[in-house]
């Protein structure tokens, strides 16, 4: 994949400027991975495989990859969720369990094998069906797969972009507490901000015409 | 059950409205108790600069959301704890326009308010002064001002510069927003340091939430603010008068006890979902359809703001995460324009989501995942977003009711929220998005995309001049129940196209003065 335009940038190098409690939180996220309490080992293995396609990390050694599944497990076990459900949808805990069953059903319908046994191209095909609402399987007859996919990807990215490795690749310096920023204008950088190398992303932006659940409330509003 | 001695007033919910009421009544010598379902935060120890950790600021108890356009609850529209959602709100502190109070007369839609702009104007002044609102020297749109904003405007950030450039190119008027964060010291609160974490809770106390302003002053004035108290019933006596509230109090060890607080006046300030929920839960043989509900309008007429965002990518770093996200605004499109295929209008404001939120918006809107999502996010610093505050019209089909079969951890029926846009709302949103996109393109955006979103709650216990068509009168007094007041965003008659917090606070300040005057006349 295209390399980050911020090579060598590490927000942790500036963490001396952070509030102690912010630094402690981020360090605990790096070093104290929660034990599984909500998902079974089989469910966690499947979710790991799904996350690996939703947020692939081929550029990182296995030990350097951002871990996602244990934090989703913690969120669901502690019921640290948005708290609301859409009419016709179950509560989040049930949505996640059903989603994993449904992904394997689609996988079996298309390839006669479980999702974890597929190659990456086949896995992406299953996830595309999941996202577009065209997934086969008994689960998807009573759960709208596109809306469930939105919930899954939103929670996965929320965990991923809470990690300093993710902040590094997007050139974002993290908590900014206590010192804030001095230069706030367009194109202006404070001295601790990384320089960029390379051009803008060539990813095509296509708005999904039918809203499939709207943006989540889990990390707040905007204005 | 613990029964506390009668006080002069008990306020349910110490948020945007409740904190103003508690402090003003305590200042007037009233014995006041404020009950809040959440914690009494200490920003210097409880608030972290972390998106995931700060979801604790939102109301995340069990709720169901339905209709054709289900509202995203939790972080978008709710708060839990002293200060309510002002702890994480975006801080635009805007007045409604004069036309907002008479949309039926002027435009043939909605209903006229029983209050005019002139009734609220002194209270807008008062709250702006108390909060230390930073705003532009002149406000070129309606509402007319007698006084300048008390604090100078904040410097522009990258998104604000983008919006200014685009507006200038198109001949659209813009100004630095009127923002509830300090641009110079006020008392022992320091000015903003431009961390950009405002929507996750301010750790410097520069942000004028009611937590660090009215609620803190209320405690100094002798008010008793009790956190972790979930009120589940407004109590009435044999004559039907409100005499207090009953609530569940959660202790530090997690145990829950039921307590009762008697009061001469009960004020419900729990916002547009929990206020109607509490009134409906307070049904009795005397009030079988819920308290204050002879009109049948408790829980009806819920409004939101259409809050779609258009993001544009720019060649240089915009750094949308720097400085308060609310930075500049235009209200050129606020009033009804005969050239449009809809009535009423919208404001356009800068936004600045942090990476987690931005990634969620992009993933759900653009369907991005896999390597393309990570590559897209490399450009996070290059995006600028403009958000809409689009008026919606009250419809009786939109609102709040009690679930017939699901309960929360206290055993209370959970609220079911229903919302669907009207066709006119959608036309307004589309027109707004077109303007947002034109501004970004005129500023040099390389690509743009539109995110559907909503924000704010208004209505569901509206005020009026007629007990048949409203729940409270112009002074927020319940038509049906003596001793009961409802004072928060739920009394709104129309949504306006401005963030509602300042109007909620102005109504609360006015209601407090009405109560104090009525008390002096022995007319409570």
Contacts between the chains, C-beta under 8 A, distances in Angstrom:
chain1	res1	chain2	res2	distance
A	1	B	371	4.3
A	1	B	374	6.9
A	1	B	375	6.7
A	2	B	371	7.8
A	2	B	375	5.2
A	2	B	378	7.5
A	4	B	378	6.0
A	5	B	378	5.5
A	6	B	378	7.9
A	18	B	49	7.4
A	19	B	48	7.8
A	19	B	49	6.8
A	19	B	203	7.0
A	21	B	45	7.4
A	21	B	48	6.0
A	22	B	48	5.6
A	22	B	49	4.9
A	22	B	50	6.6
A	25	B	48	5.7
A	25	B	50	5.7
A	25	B	53	6.1
A	26	B	50	7.5
A	53	B	369	7.7
A	53	B	370	6.4
A	54	B	369	4.8
A	54	B	370	6.6
A	54	B	373	7.7
A	55	B	369	7.6
A	55	B	370	7.7
A	55	B	373	7.0
A	55	B	374	6.7
A	56	B	370	5.9
A	56	B	371	5.5
A	56	B	374	7.6
A	80	B	55	7.3
A	81	B	60	6.9
A	82	B	55	7.9
A	82	B	58	7.8
A	82	B	60	6.0
A	82	B	73	7.0
A	82	B	74	4.1
A	82	B	75	7.5
A	83	B	58	7.9
A	83	B	59	7.4
A	83	B	60	3.3
A	83	B	61	5.6
A	83	B	62	5.9
A	83	B	63	6.4
A	83	B	73	7.4
A	83	B	74	6.0
A	84	B	60	7.7
A	84	B	62	7.3
A	84	B	63	4.2
A	84	B	64	6.7
A	84	B	65	5.3
A	84	B	73	4.3
A	84	B	74	6.2
A	85	B	63	7.8
A	85	B	64	5.9
A	85	B	65	7.5
A	86	B	64	7.7
A	86	B	65	5.9
A	86	B	66	6.9
A	86	B	70	5.2
A	87	B	64	5.6
A	87	B	65	6.7
A	87	B	66	3.0
A	87	B	67	7.6
A	87	B	70	6.7
A	87	B	416	7.4
A	87	B	418	8.0
A	88	B	66	7.5
A	91	B	62	7.7
A	124	B	370	7.0
A	127	B	369	7.2
A	131	B	367	6.4
A	131	B	369	7.4
A	150	B	363	7.8
A	150	B	364	5.0
A	153	B	363	4.7
A	153	B	364	7.1
A	153	B	369	5.5
A	154	B	360	4.6
A	154	B	363	6.2
A	154	B	364	5.9
A	157	B	356	7.1
A	157	B	359	4.1
A	157	B	360	5.8
A	157	B	363	5.3
A	157	B	373	7.1
A	158	B	51	7.3
A	158	B	52	6.3
A	158	B	356	5.0
A	158	B	359	7.5
A	158	B	360	6.2
A	159	B	52	7.5
A	160	B	359	7.6
A	161	B	51	8.0
A	161	B	355	4.5
A	161	B	356	4.6
A	161	B	359	4.9
A	161	B	377	7.4
A	162	B	50	7.0
A	162	B	51	6.5
A	162	B	52	4.9
A	162	B	356	6.1
A	166	B	355	7.3
A	166	B	377	7.8
A	167	B	355	6.8
A	169	B	374	7.0
A	169	B	377	7.6
A	169	B	378	6.6
A	170	B	355	6.2
A	170	B	377	5.1
A	170	B	378	5.9
A	170	B	380	4.5
A	170	B	381	7.1
A	171	B	378	7.8
A	171	B	380	7.4
A	171	B	381	5.6
A	172	B	321	6.6
A	172	B	355	5.5
A	172	B	380	6.4
A	172	B	381	7.1
A	174	B	49	7.7
A	175	B	48	7.9
A	175	B	49	3.5
A	175	B	50	7.0
A	175	B	197	7.5
A	176	B	49	6.5
A	176	B	195	4.5
A	176	B	196	6.3
A	176	B	197	6.7
A	176	B	321	7.7
A	177	B	49	4.3
A	177	B	195	5.7
A	177	B	197	6.8
A	177	B	203	5.8
A	178	B	193	7.4
A	178	B	203	7.7
A	178	B	204	7.6
A	179	B	193	7.0
A	180	B	192	7.8
A	180	B	193	3.2
A	180	B	194	4.5
A	180	B	195	4.3
A	180	B	196	7.8
A	181	B	193	7.8
A	181	B	194	4.7
A	181	B	195	7.2
A	181	B	196	7.1
A	181	B	319	7.8
A	181	B	322	4.5
A	181	B	323	6.6
A	182	B	194	7.8
A	184	B	155	5.9
A	184	B	156	7.1
A	184	B	157	4.3
A	184	B	158	6.9
A	184	B	194	5.5
A	184	B	319	7.6
A	184	B	322	4.9
A	184	B	323	4.4
A	185	B	155	7.8
A	185	B	156	6.4
A	185	B	157	7.1
A	185	B	158	6.2
A	185	B	161	5.8
A	186	B	158	4.4
A	186	B	161	4.1
A	186	B	162	6.3
A	186	B	314	7.5
A	186	B	316	6.1
A	186	B	317	7.9
A	186	B	318	6.1
A	187	B	158	7.4
A	187	B	316	3.6
A	187	B	317	6.0
A	188	B	158	7.5
A	188	B	317	7.9
A	188	B	319	7.5
A	189	B	317	6.6
A	189	B	319	7.6
A	193	B	319	7.9
A	196	B	317	7.3
A	196	B	381	8.0
A	200	B	313	6.5
A	200	B	315	7.8
A	200	B	379	5.5
A	200	B	382	6.6
A	200	B	446	6.9
A	201	B	375	4.6
A	201	B	376	5.4
A	201	B	378	5.6
A	201	B	379	5.1
A	202	B	375	7.9
A	203	B	368	7.0
A	203	B	372	4.7
A	203	B	375	5.4
A	203	B	376	4.6
A	205	B	366	5.5
A	205	B	376	7.8
A	205	B	447	5.5
A	205	B	448	8.0
A	205	B	449	4.8
A	206	B	366	6.4
A	206	B	367	7.1
A	207	B	365	6.0
A	207	B	366	6.5
A	207	B	449	5.6
A	207	B	450	5.9
A	208	B	365	6.5
A	208	B	366	7.1
A	208	B	367	5.0
A	211	B	452	5.2
A	212	B	364	7.5
A	213	B	364	7.0
A	214	B	70	7.5
A	214	B	72	5.4
A	214	B	364	7.0
A	214	B	452	5.8
A	214	B	453	6.8
A	214	B	454	7.8
A	215	B	72	6.3
A	215	B	360	5.9
A	215	B	361	5.2
A	215	B	364	5.2
A	215	B	365	7.3
A	215	B	451	6.4
A	215	B	452	7.5
A	215	B	453	5.5
A	216	B	72	6.4
A	216	B	74	7.9
A	216	B	75	8.0
A	216	B	360	5.6
A	216	B	364	7.2
A	217	B	58	6.9
A	217	B	72	4.4
A	217	B	73	5.6
A	217	B	74	3.4
A	217	B	75	4.1
A	217	B	76	4.7
A	217	B	77	7.6
A	218	B	55	5.8
A	218	B	74	6.3
A	218	B	75	6.2
A	218	B	360	7.5
A	219	B	51	4.6
A	219	B	52	6.9
A	219	B	55	6.5
A	219	B	75	6.2
A	219	B	354	7.5
A	219	B	356	4.8
A	219	B	357	4.7
A	219	B	360	6.5
A	220	B	51	7.2
A	220	B	54	7.5
A	220	B	55	7.5
A	220	B	57	7.9
A	220	B	58	7.3
A	220	B	75	3.9
A	220	B	76	7.3
A	220	B	88	6.0
A	220	B	199	5.0
A	220	B	200	6.8
A	220	B	357	6.2
A	221	B	75	5.8
A	221	B	76	4.3
A	221	B	77	7.1
A	221	B	88	7.7
A	221	B	89	7.9
A	221	B	90	6.9
A	221	B	199	6.7
A	221	B	307	7.7
A	221	B	453	7.9
A	221	B	455	5.3
A	222	B	90	7.1
A	222	B	199	7.5
A	222	B	307	7.2
A	222	B	309	6.2
A	222	B	325	7.0
A	222	B	351	4.3
A	222	B	352	7.8
A	222	B	353	5.3
A	222	B	357	6.9
A	222	B	361	8.0
A	222	B	385	7.3
A	222	B	387	5.7
A	222	B	453	6.8
A	222	B	455	7.4
A	223	B	90	4.6
A	223	B	92	6.9
A	223	B	307	6.6
A	223	B	309	7.8
A	223	B	325	6.6
A	223	B	326	6.5
A	223	B	349	5.2
A	223	B	350	7.7
A	223	B	351	4.7
A	223	B	387	4.0
A	223	B	389	7.3
A	223	B	455	6.5
A	223	B	499	7.5
